Amino acid sequence: MTHHNMALRRIVALVLVIAAAGFAFFALRDDDAPAATTGSQRLATPLWSPRRVPQPIIDAVGAQRLQSRLDAELGANESCVVVTDGAGVIASKSPNAAMAPASTEKLLTAVAALSTLGADFKYETKAVAPAAPANGAIARLWLVGAGDPGLATPEYQALVASDPETKDEVTTSLVTLADAIVAAGVRSIPGGVQGDDSRYDTLRYLPTWRDTYRTDGQVGPIGALTVNHGFSAFKPEPVPVDDPALFAAGELTRLLQERGVAVGAVPGHSNAPNDAVGVASVQSPPLHDVVASFIRVSDNLGGEMMTRELGVRAASQGTTAAGTQAIADKLRELGVPVEGLTLVDGSGLDRGNRVTCQTLVSALALGARPEFRAIWDGLAVAGQSGTLEDELRGSPLTGTLRGKTGSLQGVTGLAALIDQGRAVSFAFLAAGPFEESGGIAIRARVAEIVGRFPDAPAADQLVSMPVAPSSGAGP
């Protein structure tokens, strides 16, 4: 039995229960009780009338219309959709079909990260040395990465702030760390700055990813120590660095030199000694803010770094494989259905990922819980922010639909909440021979269809208005 048919049966059962209660009331009332008298006849609504329970009937008709419109829009295309209103599923198509999720998969990574690390968790990037500063000098400084995806220089922070889609992106200031090193009394570093990204493995890009993801700037090189998302430039073309830890050491060197610190040797890439002494550190914003930003701007590198951090926490392995296993295990633990789930990465870039619409809508629903509130707080707003900043603008859904988008060549998806007087949530995925722009148009049409629910006639159109009782007089 489909979810749609089950919902209709529940509505019919509700109507029968209410009707039975009405019959019982009239059967038990005192027939000898004096009747109220009025100056005019009362209008009579039959006891067995849908007008006595109009909303369930309206919802049932609305659900039928919604299902019919979705079926007409999607036809036999490879797609899945699940629509819920909080009480249950009101429309669906192939809810358990495993499909490529694109970036809607980030919802799953976010759930696992929040559950494992906690919304108040903060990444801490440390600067360490062989010994504390002596006469303003330390022999060498190591910048030790902790997986913070937001480490940034002022130039990068200005760049993201200038783009309406990324203006709310959360970052961690590398300047703050440079200032803290100077505040610790450091004036010279003869041995230079070294980058240490040993927390995660050094596989920079998954071998199954398209190389255009790198060259187009969709994702930088993965590592536990990454600054500016691993790009040395973004304009006129993105320039990914070969070694993100080395690049991070170079950027810190530059910032220290600007603050008057004499840095001797050229930047390098090596592991800090186990007995190194802390000199300074910088913390990221709380994970709530990091995750919200990750969802809103669809941060691919952030998803991959979170995934490897989950691998460290679950299996002491900073690998993508350990992290994706940790995500699947956490979802199962939380009661999210994982039938058909295949995770190759944590961002949704890999075309081998497989997720069902039922999994997505269940993960999205967790945002109602305080510990997962970052998920809902991070959803892009139609026509206003994030990846939906220029989508659905000017439609009735502007400002009322919040969602996580997903786009790849031939893949489109949207998991969203709509609040137009009543809360409705849905997950939609589709695959086919369409360009990315074509996929965006498809999900916009699906969103607009869902946004019309219940879109049913008023109660007086579903059921005749009450009529005055017959007076018994002849014509």
C-alpha positions as a printed NumPy array, in Angstrom:
array([[  0.   ,   0.   ,   0.   ],
       [  1.35 ,   3.474,  -0.882],
       [  1.823,   6.192,   1.699],
       [ -0.814,   8.178,  -0.195],
       [ -3.468,   5.471,   0.17 ],
       [ -2.578,   4.949,   3.811],
       [ -3.092,   8.679,   4.464],
       [ -6.52 ,   8.608,   2.808],
       [ -7.559,   5.591,   4.881],
       [ -6.527,   7.382,   8.056],
       [ -8.646,  10.386,   7.099],
       [-11.692,   8.219,   6.348],
       [-11.235,   6.47 ,   9.693],
       [-11.086,   9.826,  11.468],
       [-14.315,  10.961,   9.824],
       [-16.048,   7.704,  10.855],
       [-14.913,   8.072,  14.466],
       [-16.179,  11.642,  14.687],
       [-19.458,  10.693,  13.06 ],
       [-19.916,   7.797,  15.479],
       [-19.341,  10.138,  18.407],
       [-21.989,  12.463,  17.015],
       [-24.523,   9.675,  16.698],
       [-23.811,   8.583,  20.261],
       [-24.351,  12.11 ,  21.554],
       [-27.732,  12.419,  19.931],
       [-28.771,   8.924,  21.012],
       [-28.009,   9.682,  24.673],
       [-29.424,  13.215,  24.918],
       [-32.623,  13.787,  26.93 ],
       [-35.459,  13.873,  24.395],
       [-37.712,  15.515,  26.966],
       [-35.441,  18.512,  27.353],
       [-37.197,  21.695,  26.301],
       [-36.29 ,  22.854,  22.857],
       [-34.745,  26.256,  22.446],
       [-37.045,  28.692,  20.779],
       [-35.92 ,  31.408,  18.491],
       [-37.553,  33.923,  16.311],
       [-36.38 ,  32.145,  13.196],
       [-35.736,  28.612,  12.081],
       [-32.259,  27.185,  12.583],
       [-30.341,  26.021,   9.559],
       [-29.88 ,  22.281,   9.682],
       [-26.617,  20.58 ,   8.844],
       [-27.072,  16.811,   8.571],
       [-25.214,  14.899,  11.274],
       [-23.41 ,  12.786,   8.673],
       [-21.844,  15.752,   6.891],
       [-18.253,  16.504,   5.958],
       [-18.978,  20.082,   7.033],
       [-18.595,  18.887,  10.625],
       [-14.949,  17.912,   9.926],
       [-13.992,  20.091,   6.951],
       [-10.186,  20.239,   7.356],
       [ -9.501,  16.494,   7.015],
       [-11.692,  16.442,   3.916],
       [ -9.94 ,  19.505,   2.481],
       [ -6.557,  17.915,   3.204],
       [ -7.621,  14.654,   1.566],
       [ -8.69 ,  16.469,  -1.589],
       [ -5.529,  18.59 ,  -1.441],
       [ -3.355,  15.493,  -1.114],
       [ -5.065,  13.931,  -4.131],
       [ -4.466,  17.045,  -6.189],
       [ -0.847,  17.255,  -5.044],
       [ -0.202,  13.629,  -5.96 ],
       [ -1.842,  14.067,  -9.337],
       [  0.194,  17.16 , -10.154],
       [  3.476,  15.576,  -9.082],
       [  2.696,  12.475, -11.151],
       [  1.943,  14.646, -14.173],
       [  5.123,  16.709, -13.73 ],
       [  7.505,  13.811, -13.12 ],
       [  5.86 ,  11.153, -15.271],
       [  8.129,   8.184, -15.866],
       [ 11.303,  10.182, -15.312],
       [ 13.951,   8.806, -12.976],
       [ 12.989,  10.651,  -9.823],
       [ 11.776,  10.374,  -6.262],
       [  9.772,  12.683,  -4.039],
       [  8.324,  12.55 ,  -0.527],
       [  6.058,  15.278,   0.869],
       [  5.059,  15.383,   4.549],
       [  3.   ,  17.743,   6.68 ],
       [  4.332,  16.705,  10.08 ],
       [  1.55 ,  14.179,  10.637],
       [  2.714,  11.87 ,   7.878],
       [  3.347,  11.464,   4.166],
       [  0.801,  13.23 ,   1.98 ],
       [  2.315,  12.475,  -1.434],
       [  5.202,  10.442,  -2.769],
       [  6.83 ,   8.837,  -5.781],
       [  9.431,   6.09 ,  -5.469],
       [ 10.333,   7.178,  -1.898],
       [ 12.847,   4.344,  -1.46 ],
       [ 14.544,   4.611,  -4.845],
       [ 18.285,   5.131,  -4.299],
       [ 19.46 ,   8.054,  -6.411],
       [ 22.436,  10.386,  -6.765],
       [ 21.779,  13.153,  -4.207],
       [ 24.312,  15.778,  -5.31 ],
       [ 24.697,  18.358,  -2.543],
       [ 21.479,  17.439,  -0.73 ],
       [ 23.744,  14.77 ,   0.789],
       [ 25.296,  17.515,   2.912],
       [ 22.259,  17.219,   5.206],
       [ 23.449,  13.733,   6.174],
       [ 27.014,  14.895,   6.837],
       [ 25.663,  17.762,   8.938],
       [ 23.486,  15.445,  11.037],
       [ 26.414,  13.142,  11.76 ],
       [ 28.78 ,  16.017,  12.593],
       [ 26.334,  17.679,  14.992],
       [ 25.495,  14.39 ,  16.685],
       [ 29.135,  13.337,  17.061],
       [ 30.839,  16.637,  17.902],
       [ 28.009,  18.685,  19.386],
       [ 26.695,  22.084,  18.307],
       [ 29.073,  23.92 ,  20.682],
       [ 32.237,  22.204,  19.429],
       [ 35.001,  24.477,  18.113],
       [ 37.959,  23.558,  15.919],
       [ 41.263,  24.752,  17.402],
       [ 44.218,  25.468,  15.141],
       [ 47.445,  25.668,  17.124],
       [ 50.85 ,  27.264,  16.709],
       [ 53.522,  25.272,  18.57 ],
       [ 57.289,  25.466,  18.999],
       [ 60.146,  23.392,  20.468],
       [ 60.129,  25.707,  23.512],
       [ 58.475,  28.838,  24.791],
       [ 59.76 ,  32.166,  23.395],
       [ 63.122,  33.242,  24.815],
       [ 64.133,  36.855,  24.317],
       [ 61.368,  37.073,  21.695],
       [ 62.665,  34.158,  19.645],
       [ 61.492,  30.62 ,  18.904],
       [ 63.617,  28.281,  16.819],
       [ 60.759,  27.161,  14.591],
       [ 56.965,  27.394,  14.523],
       [ 54.522,  24.686,  13.449],
       [ 50.999,  25.518,  12.342],
       [ 49.025,  22.41 ,  13.319],
       [ 45.762,  21.812,  11.476],
       [ 42.68 ,  20.52 ,  13.312],
       [ 40.348,  20.287,  10.315],
       [ 38.868,  23.786,  10.48 ],
       [ 37.376,  24.364,   7.004],
       [ 37.041,  28.105,   7.544],
       [ 40.624,  29.319,   8.091],
       [ 40.957,  32.451,   5.997],
       [ 43.054,  35.501,   5.279],
       [ 41.516,  38.99 ,   5.053],
       [ 41.631,  38.83 ,   1.255],
       [ 39.493,  35.699,   1.163],
       [ 37.086,  37.057,   3.781],
       [ 36.555,  40.174,   1.665],
       [ 35.977,  38.043,  -1.421],
       [ 33.221,  35.904,   0.093],
       [ 31.603,  38.96 ,   1.69 ],
       [ 31.279,  40.575,  -1.742],
       [ 29.206,  37.705,  -3.197],
       [ 25.475,  37.624,  -2.288],
       [ 25.505,  33.82 ,  -2.313],
       [ 28.46 ,  33.487,   0.084],
       [ 28.259,  36.727,   2.077],
       [ 27.164,  34.849,   5.212],
       [ 29.932,  32.226,   4.985],
       [ 31.527,  31.57 ,   8.378],
       [ 35.317,  31.895,   8.567],
       [ 38.105,  31.701,  11.142],
       [ 40.571,  34.57 ,  10.934],
       [ 44.198,  33.614,  10.384],
       [ 45.012,  37.214,  11.352],
       [ 43.668,  36.482,  14.836],
       [ 46.217,  33.686,  15.171],
       [ 49.06 ,  35.873,  13.855],
       [ 48.147,  38.57 ,  16.369],
       [ 48.061,  36.005,  19.184],
       [ 51.563,  34.784,  18.256],
       [ 52.859,  38.346,  18.412],
       [ 51.03 ,  38.881,  21.714],
       [ 52.858,  35.814,  23.078],
       [ 56.126,  37.736,  22.647],
       [ 57.384,  36.201,  19.418],
       [ 59.6  ,  38.566,  17.43 ],
       [ 61.749,  36.187,  15.407],
       [ 61.482,  32.659,  14.017],
       [ 64.866,  31.747,  12.499],
       [ 63.727,  28.272,  11.435],
       [ 60.571,  29.522,   9.739],
       [ 56.983,  28.259,   9.791],
       [ 56.031,  24.653,   9.027],
       [ 52.572,  23.355,   8.156],
       [ 51.369,  20.157,   9.884],
       [ 48.286,  18.452,   8.436],
       [ 48.962,  14.983,   9.848],
       [ 45.496,  14.687,  11.431],
       [ 44.005,  13.531,   8.11 ],
       [ 45.437,  11.592,   5.212],
       [ 46.843,  13.483,   2.247],
       [ 44.578,  12.252,  -0.558],
       [ 43.674,  15.672,  -1.922],
       [ 40.961,  14.672,  -4.385],
       [ 38.948,  11.479,  -4.678],
       [ 40.019,   9.535,  -7.773],
       [ 36.386,   9.135,  -8.864],
       [ 35.764,  12.889,  -8.97 ],
       [ 35.766,  14.788, -12.232],
       [ 38.866,  16.929, -12.647],
       [ 36.642,  19.892, -13.488],
       [ 35.621,  20.035,  -9.819],
       [ 39.196,  21.109,  -9.09 ],
       [ 39.796,  23.348, -12.096],
       [ 36.423,  25.098, -11.81 ],
       [ 36.989,  25.838,  -8.143],
       [ 34.173,  23.648,  -6.851],
       [ 36.44 ,  22.017,  -4.27 ],
       [ 39.961,  22.655,  -3.065],
       [ 42.557,  20.073,  -1.978],
       [ 41.445,  18.203,   1.142],
       [ 43.643,  18.349,   4.213],
       [ 43.541,  18.962,   7.941],
       [ 45.263,  22.328,   7.442],
       [ 43.696,  24.425,   4.718],
       [ 43.525,  28.195,   4.314],
       [ 41.235,  29.988,   1.85 ],
       [ 39.768,  26.628,   0.871],
       [ 43.11 ,  25.671,  -0.654],
       [ 43.128,  28.265,  -3.451],
       [ 45.868,  30.822,  -3.961],
       [ 43.595,  32.888,  -6.222],
       [ 39.954,  32.911,  -7.333],
       [ 39.963,  35.617,  -9.999],
       [ 40.11 ,  35.717, -12.925],
       [ 40.328,  31.917, -12.609],
       [ 40.547,  29.694,  -9.499],
       [ 44.064,  28.445,  -8.765],
       [ 44.163,  25.419,  -6.439],
       [ 47.37 ,  24.853,  -4.509],
       [ 49.261,  21.556,  -4.642],
       [ 50.033,  21.378,  -0.918],
       [ 47.453,  23.108,   1.317],
       [ 49.571,  22.79 ,   4.498],
       [ 52.549,  24.399,   2.816],
       [ 50.343,  27.167,   1.474],
       [ 48.886,  27.752,   4.964],
       [ 52.391,  28.036,   6.419],
       [ 53.256,  30.562,   3.741],
       [ 50.181,  32.695,   4.461],
       [ 50.91 ,  32.729,   8.184],
       [ 54.508,  33.679,   7.43 ],
       [ 53.289,  36.623,   5.363],
       [ 50.916,  37.815,   8.099],
       [ 53.645,  37.537,  10.757],
       [ 56.116,  39.47 ,   8.643],
       [ 53.515,  42.212,   8.144],
       [ 53.431,  42.453,  11.949],
       [ 57.162,  42.891,  12.254],
       [ 58.185,  39.298,  13.04 ],
       [ 61.459,  38.236,  11.461],
       [ 60.861,  34.856,   9.845],
       [ 64.04 ,  33.17 ,   8.629],
       [ 63.712,  30.019,   6.55 ],
       [ 61.135,  29.522,   3.805],
       [ 57.83 ,  27.859,   4.773],
       [ 57.795,  24.072,   4.887],
       [ 55.592,  21.046,   5.479],
       [ 56.446,  18.716,   8.369],
       [ 54.955,  17.21 ,  11.515],
       [ 55.34 ,  18.99 ,  14.833],
       [ 57.308,  17.117,  17.53 ],
       [ 55.201,  15.373,  20.161],
       [ 56.72 ,  17.454,  22.94 ],
       [ 56.125,  20.792,  21.241],
       [ 54.978,  23.694,  23.414],
       [ 51.872,  25.691,  22.612],
       [ 52.5  ,  29.307,  21.628],
       [ 49.045,  30.464,  20.506],
       [ 45.837,  29.134,  18.983],
       [ 42.66 ,  30.262,  17.244],
       [ 39.238,  28.692,  17.578],
       [ 36.54 ,  28.481,  14.975],
       [ 33.005,  29.71 ,  15.606],
       [ 30.76 ,  27.038,  17.227],
       [ 29.933,  24.052,  15.048],
       [ 26.312,  25.246,  14.923],
       [ 27.509,  28.251,  12.901],
       [ 29.983,  26.229,  10.837],
       [ 27.329,  23.672,   9.875],
       [ 24.723,  26.332,   9.108],
       [ 27.208,  28.048,   6.796],
       [ 28.208,  24.712,   5.238],
       [ 24.58 ,  24.03 ,   4.308],
       [ 23.693,  27.562,   3.218],
       [ 26.587,  28.01 ,   0.76 ],
       [ 27.   ,  24.286,  -0.017],
       [ 30.655,  24.152,   0.992],
       [ 32.131,  21.083,  -0.708],
       [ 35.52 ,  21.244,   0.993],
       [ 33.833,  21.733,   4.357],
       [ 31.848,  18.55 ,   3.776],
       [ 34.963,  16.553,   2.978],
       [ 36.872,  17.883,   5.989],
       [ 33.95 ,  17.153,   8.33 ],
       [ 33.784,  13.649,   6.92 ],
       [ 37.453,  12.981,   7.67 ],
       [ 37.036,  14.418,  11.161],
       [ 34.201,  11.946,  11.734],
       [ 36.579,   9.208,  10.601],
       [ 39.087,  10.318,  13.242],
       [ 36.422,  10.33 ,  15.949],
       [ 34.882,   6.99 ,  15.02 ],
       [ 37.891,   4.961,  13.894],
       [ 41.033,   7.057,  14.534],
       [ 41.407,   7.3  ,  10.757],
       [ 41.288,  10.655,   9.   ],
       [ 40.099,   9.133,   5.744],
       [ 37.043,   9.658,   3.595],
       [ 36.15 ,   5.95 ,   3.772],
       [ 36.196,   5.927,   7.588],
       [ 34.174,   9.131,   7.648],
       [ 31.439,   8.001,   5.29 ],
       [ 31.061,   4.793,   7.299],
       [ 30.732,   6.915,  10.447],
       [ 28.   ,   8.988,   8.781],
       [ 26.005,   5.899,   7.797],
       [ 26.39 ,   4.396,  11.267],
       [ 25.273,   7.609,  12.951],
       [ 22.203,   7.923,  10.742],
       [ 21.218,   4.359,  11.573],
       [ 21.715,   5.068,  15.266],
       [ 19.438,   8.114,  15.025],
       [ 16.675,   6.136,  13.348],
       [ 17.087,   7.681,   9.894],
       [ 16.294,   5.031,   7.253],
       [ 19.446,   3.979,   5.431],
       [ 17.983,   1.524,   2.924],
       [ 19.891,   1.909,  -0.34 ],
       [ 22.394,   4.354,   1.162],
       [ 25.815,   4.475,  -0.523],
       [ 28.24 ,   7.235,   0.456],
       [ 31.475,   7.702,  -1.468],
       [ 32.216,  11.179,  -0.105],
       [ 30.729,  13.698,   2.311],
       [ 29.874,  16.555,  -0.054],
       [ 27.732,  14.874,  -2.701],
       [ 30.203,  15.537,  -5.529],
       [ 30.742,  11.885,  -6.331],
       [ 28.285,  10.476,  -8.841],
       [ 28.426,   7.11 ,  -7.099],
       [ 26.606,   8.38 ,  -4.011],
       [ 23.096,   6.987,  -3.544],
       [ 20.421,   8.291,  -1.18 ],
       [ 16.629,   7.927,  -1.055],
       [ 14.12 ,  10.734,  -0.708],
       [ 12.85 ,   9.016,   2.436],
       [ 16.33 ,   9.268,   3.958],
       [ 16.615,  12.954,   3.051],
       [ 13.219,  13.981,   4.4  ],
       [ 13.885,  12.06 ,   7.625],
       [ 17.27 ,  13.759,   8.087],
       [ 15.71 ,  17.146,   7.383],
       [ 13.067,  16.526,  10.054],
       [ 15.801,  16.202,  12.709],
       [ 16.259,  19.96 ,  12.447],
       [ 13.265,  20.335,  14.756],
       [ 15.404,  19.02 ,  17.623],
       [ 17.533,  21.611,  19.481],
       [ 20.787,  19.713,  18.979],
       [ 20.247,  19.718,  15.206],
       [ 18.813,  23.23 ,  14.901],
       [ 21.796,  24.301,  12.776],
       [ 20.33 ,  22.306,   9.896],
       [ 17.185,  24.418,   9.679],
       [ 19.05 ,  27.599,  10.557],
       [ 21.41 ,  26.983,   7.647],
       [ 18.846,  26.316,   4.934],
       [ 19.054,  28.764,   2.048],
       [ 15.986,  30.976,   1.593],
       [ 14.272,  31.118,  -1.791],
       [ 15.113,  34.322,  -3.618],
       [ 17.074,  35.68 ,  -0.672],
       [ 20.145,  33.76 ,   0.504],
       [ 22.709,  31.024,  -0.09 ],
       [ 22.347,  28.674,  -3.01 ],
       [ 18.699,  29.77 ,  -3.433],
       [ 19.58 ,  33.453,  -3.571],
       [ 18.719,  33.691,  -7.278],
       [ 16.195,  30.838,  -7.467],
       [ 12.392,  31.123,  -7.136],
       [ 12.801,  34.88 ,  -6.863],
       [  9.495,  36.631,  -7.459],
       [  7.486,  33.432,  -6.988],
       [  5.02 ,  32.836,  -4.13 ],
       [  7.786,  30.789,  -2.48 ],
       [ 10.174,  33.738,  -2.123],
       [ 11.024,  34.027,   1.559],
       [  8.788,  31.095,   2.545],
       [ 10.759,  28.135,   1.18 ],
       [ 14.013,  27.183,   2.928],
       [ 16.015,  24.339,   1.503],
       [ 19.194,  22.497,   0.598],
       [ 19.83 ,  22.301,  -3.101],
       [ 21.771,  19.741,  -5.097],
       [ 23.121,  20.132,  -8.63 ],
       [ 25.365,  18.095, -10.89 ],
       [ 25.329,  17.591, -14.615],
       [ 22.167,  15.51 , -15.136],
       [ 21.265,  15.498, -11.421],
       [ 19.062,  17.874,  -9.467],
       [ 17.624,  17.828,  -5.967],
       [ 15.963,  19.878,  -3.268],
       [ 15.122,  19.087,   0.351],
       [ 13.048,  21.904,   1.783],
       [ 10.592,  23.32 ,   4.285],
       [  7.697,  25.507,   3.178],
       [  5.768,  27.625,   5.653],
       [  2.72 ,  29.316,   4.17 ],
       [  0.467,  29.096,   7.187],
       [  1.224,  25.418,   7.731],
       [  4.538,  23.578,   7.666],
       [  5.188,  21.204,   4.773],
       [  8.512,  19.51 ,   4.06 ],
       [  9.672,  17.555,   1.043],
       [ 12.649,  15.892,  -0.587],
       [ 13.04 ,  15.617,  -4.351],
       [ 15.718,  14.054,  -6.55 ],
       [ 15.829,  13.552, -10.308],
       [ 18.331,  12.358, -12.897],
       [ 18.248,  12.678, -16.65 ],
       [ 19.804,  14.16 , -19.792],
       [ 19.476,  17.779, -18.686],
       [ 21.943,  20.57 , -18.11 ],
       [ 22.36 ,  22.055, -14.635],
       [ 20.065,  24.966, -15.533],
       [ 17.432,  22.513, -16.716],
       [ 17.641,  20.665, -13.406],
       [ 17.125,  23.917, -11.502],
       [ 13.97 ,  24.571, -13.529],
       [ 12.643,  21.08 , -12.786],
       [ 13.071,  21.425,  -9.03 ],
       [ 11.507,  24.892,  -9.143],
       [  8.369,  23.453, -10.741],
       [  8.218,  20.677,  -8.15 ],
       [  8.638,  23.191,  -5.335],
       [  5.838,  25.375,  -6.711],
       [  3.531,  22.358,  -6.957],
       [  4.225,  21.392,  -3.345],
       [  3.842,  25.014,  -2.277],
       [  0.206,  25.059,  -3.437],
       [ -0.882,  22.386,  -0.971],
       [ -3.668,  21.943,   0.062],
       [ -5.114,  24.046,  -2.798],
       [ -8.519,  22.404,  -2.321],
       [-11.984,  23.975,  -2.688],
       [-13.484,  25.611,   0.37 ],
       [-15.736,  23.519,   2.575],
       [-18.925,  25.048,   1.103],
       [-17.81 ,  23.854,  -2.327],
       [-17.089,  20.346,  -1.11 ],
       [-20.415,  20.063,   0.729],
       [-23.675,  21.889,   0.154],
       [-24.498,  24.729,   2.491],
       [-27.031,  23.917,   5.244],
       [-30.717,  24.377,   4.381],
       [-33.648,  25.472,   6.483],
       [-35.776,  22.588,   7.784],
       [-39.072,  22.085,   6.012],
       [-42.012,  23.803,   7.755],
       [-44.408,  21.152,   6.566],
       [-46.557,  23.747,   4.724],
       [-47.848,  22.897,   1.273],
       [-46.841,  24.684,  -1.878]])
